[in-house]
Amino acid sequence: MKRAIVTGGAGFIGSHLSDELAERGYQVTILDDISTGKQSNIEALRNRSNIDFVQGSITDLPRLQKLFKGSYYVFHQAALARVPFSVSDPLSANEVNITGTLKVLIAARDNGVEKVVFASSSSVYGDAPVLPQREDVIPSPLSPYALTKLAGEYYCTIFKQLYGLSTVCLRYFNVYGTRQDPHSQYAMVIPAFIDRIARHQPPIIFGDGEQSRDFTYVDNVIEANLIAARAKKTAGEVLNIACGQAITVNEIIDMINDLLGKNIKPIYTDPRPGDVRHSLADITLAKKLLGFKPKVPFKQGLELAINWYRENLL
């Protein structure tokens, strides 16, 4: 039974990844400091014999060195993953997302880990002048968060070149799905919109709502992680993980209203510093190297998310 570490494994994406790894027969260790992750995300998982939970930080190198011993894969999901937070507290974002990632890579190198799969972000592109965004576009981060993710990618590349540590960086494009927290101060738009519209409250849109994103259902991201870990030819690569379809924020409001049988009008307010205007992925490289094909299209994923919120939070 191969052992896999999931940093940030109590978070939204990390908990889904931990669940799927355990289903596929891995011995999974979840490392999370529960600063943004939640015990409730992994409550059901902790009863499984092949999942262990360790509460701790990726900035604790001695603990990482001990934890990574005998591990085959490290899925590095842990981060302070919000643009607005990084704008208000760039020092904390730097400490966790850059220094923490460096320590993860050091521990992985020292313990002979087979591969590190790093969760990067489409935010590294900034407002790229050409759409769709390809991996060879020059990055132009607009926030400290985006900069920290780009630095993590560079560190992964350097560790591959200098130390022979196999790494692959996956640039996620606006992941959504079940277990996202709609009540967080920095809640992502889809869970926040679902929650407010379901409660007959107007959703808040930062800007005019014509900004567009390539929204990606969480199951697509999990599948990409699992394939990227096993695929030999992905070592040292940076890959876009998305659906290759842009949807505006206003369109999402209309879809959620339709699926919930409501007609709640949004409130528009000033754009947030660091937010990009448009985001759309070219996933050609992921298709070529991973055989990646998003299995869950946007509207189906939205329906799945809404059903989960109805059953668990509304």
N, C-alpha and C positions, 0 to 999 in steps of 0.2 A: 504494500500500500504506500504510494508516494505521498510525501508530506508537503503541504502547501501552506504558506503564510499569507494571510490577507490583512494588510494594514488598513485601518479604517473600516474593519469588517462589521462594525455595528451601525455603519451609516447606510444611507439609501442604496447606493450601488453595491457597496461592500457586503451588505447582508444578503442581497440577491446572489452575488457571486459565491459567497461562502456556502449558501444553501445548495447551489448547483454543483459546486465542487464535491460536497459531501454526497450528493445524489449519485455522482459519477465515481464514487469509490475512493476519493482522496481522504487522507487524514488531515483535517483542517485546523489550523490555529488562527484564531481571530485576535488581532492586537488592536486595541482602541482605548483612547483615554476618556471616552464618553463626554468630550467637550461639545461635539456637534452630533455624534452618533447617539443611538438610544438603545437601552437595554431591551425595550419592547420589540425592536426590530429583530433581535436574535433570541428572544425568550423561548420560542418553540425549538430553535436549533440547538440550544444548550442541553437538551435531553438526549441528543444523539451521541452515540459512543465514539464517533469519529470526528467530533467537533470539540475543541477546547477554546476557552475564552481567557485572555490575559488582559487585564486593565493596565495600560501603560502607554507611554508616549514614544513616538519615533525619534524624538530628540535625545532619548536615553540610550546612548551607544552600548554601554555594558550589557543592558538588558537585551538589546537587539543581537549582540554577539552570542549570548547564551541561547536566545530563542531560535535563531536561524540555524543552529547546529543540526545537521542531518536533514535540512529542508531541501526539497527539489525545486520548487517554484516559489517566488515571492511576487504576489500581486499587490503593487503599491498604490492603494486607493486613498490613503490618509492625506488630508490637506485641510487647511482653512479655505473652503471653496466658495467664497462669495466675493464678487467684485466690490459691492458697497462696503463690506467689512474691511477689505484690503485698502480701500481709499481712506477709511477712517483710522485704521491701525496698520500701516505698512510694516512696522517693525515686527509685530507678531506674525504677520503673513510671511515675512522673510525668514524668521526663525523656524517656523514649522515647515513651510513649503520648500525652502531651499536648503537650510541646514539639516532639517529632518530627512530630506531626500538624500542628501550626501551621506548621512549616517546609515541610511538603509542600504545604499550601494556599497559602502565600506564593509558593513556586516555581511552582505551577500557575497562580496568578493572574498573575504577572509574565510568564509564557511563553504566555499565551493558550490554555491547555488547554481543550478542549471540555467535558469533564466529569470530575469526580473522584468515583469510587465508593468510599465509605468502609465498611470492615468494622467494624460495631459488634457489640453482643452483647446477648442477652436478659438478661444479668446486671444491666443497668441497672434492670430492674423490681424487683429484690429479691424479697422475699416479698409480692408483690402480693395484696391481700385478695380480689380478684375474678379468677376464671379463666373463659375464656381471657383472656390479656393482650392488650389492644389498644394501638395506638400512642398513643392519647390518655390512657392511664392515667398518673397522676403518677409519675415514676420514684422509686425508693427504693433506691439502691445500698447494698449491704452490705459491699463490699470496695473497697480502693483501685483494683483493676483495673476494677470496674464503674464507679466514679467517673470514671476516665480515659476510658472509652468514652463516657460521657455528655458529658463535656467536649468530646470530639472531635465529637460530634453538634452541640453548640451552636456550636462553631467553624465547622463546615460551613454551618450556617444563617446565621451572621453574615456569612460570606464571600459567600454568595449574596445577602444583603440589601444589604450595603455595597458590594461590588465587582462584582456580577453574575457571579461564578464559579458555574457550574452544578455542583451537588453532589447526591448522593443517598446516604443512609445505610441500610445493610442490617443489621438486627438478626438475627444468626445465632442459631439455637437449637441448641446442642449438636451440632455437626457431627462426623460420624464417617465412616470409610472407609479406603481403602487409603493407605499411606504414613504413617499415624500411628505415632509411636514408642511402643511399649509399655514401653520400659525407662527412659524419662525419669523423673526424680524426681517430676515433676508430670504423669505420663502420664494421659491421659483414661481414663475407666472402661472403655469397650468394648475398646480394644486391650490394656489391662492385664488385663482379665478373660479375654480370649481367650488371651493368652500364658500366664497362670498355669494355667488349666484344661487347656490343651493339654499342659502340662508336668506334669500331675497334682499341681499345687500349689493350695491353697485361695485363692480370690480374697479381697482385703481390701475390706470395705465400711465406709465411714465413716458411722456411724449405724445405723438399724434396717433399711435397705434399702427402706423404703416411700416414700422420697422419689421423686418422679417428674420426668421430663424429656421434652421434645418433641425427640426425636433426629432429626437431619436428615442424610441421606446426602449426601456431598460433591458428587455430580453435580447434585443439586438446587440447591445453592448456586452452583455454577459457572454453570448456566443462568440463574439469577436475576441474577447479575452482568452477564452479556452482554446480557440484555434491558434491564436498568436503565440501562446505559450508552447504549444506542441510543434509548431511549424519551424523547421530549421532555417529556412530561407528568410525569416523575418528578423534575424539577429542584426541589431544596429539600425533597424528601420524606424521611420516615423510614419504613421498611417492615420488617415482620416477615418473615423467611424461615425457614420451618419446614414441618412436615407436618400440624400441627393434631391431633396424637395424643399423648397422654401415656402413658408406659410407666415402670413402677417399676424400680428397680435389681434387686430380687429377681426380677422377671419376666425381665430380661435374663440373669441367671445361669441361670435355667431354660432359656431358649432356646439359649444357648451350649452348655450341657451336652447338650441334645438334639441339636443340630447336630453336635457332636463325638463323640456317642455315649458320654458320660461322666456321672458323678454326683458331682461334686466339691462338697462343702459349703463355703460361705464362712465367713470369720472376720469377726465384727462388732467394730468398735472405735468410739471416740468420734467424733462429728461434727467436721468441720473448721470453724474460724472463717471466716465470710464465705460459706459455702455456703448456697444457697437451698433451701427445702424442696420446693416444687413449681413447675414451669414448664410452661406450655402456651400456644401461640400462637393468636391469631386472625389468619388470613392473608387476610381479606376484602379489605383494601386492596391487597395485592400481587396478588391475583387481578384486581381491578378495574383497576389502573394498569399492570400488567405482563402480564396474562393468565397469571400464574404458576400452575402446577399441578405439584406434586411428582410426578416421573415414577417415582421409585424408592421404594417403600414400605419400612417399617422392616425387616421380616424378610428381604426380598430384598437390601437393602443389607448386612444382617448376614451373609448367606451369601456375598456378594461379598467382604466384608472378610475373613472366615474363610478363604476360598479363597486370597486374596492372601497372608495370613500363612503359610498352609501352604506355599506355593510359594517364599516369600522369606525367612521368618524362623524358622520352626519346624523 
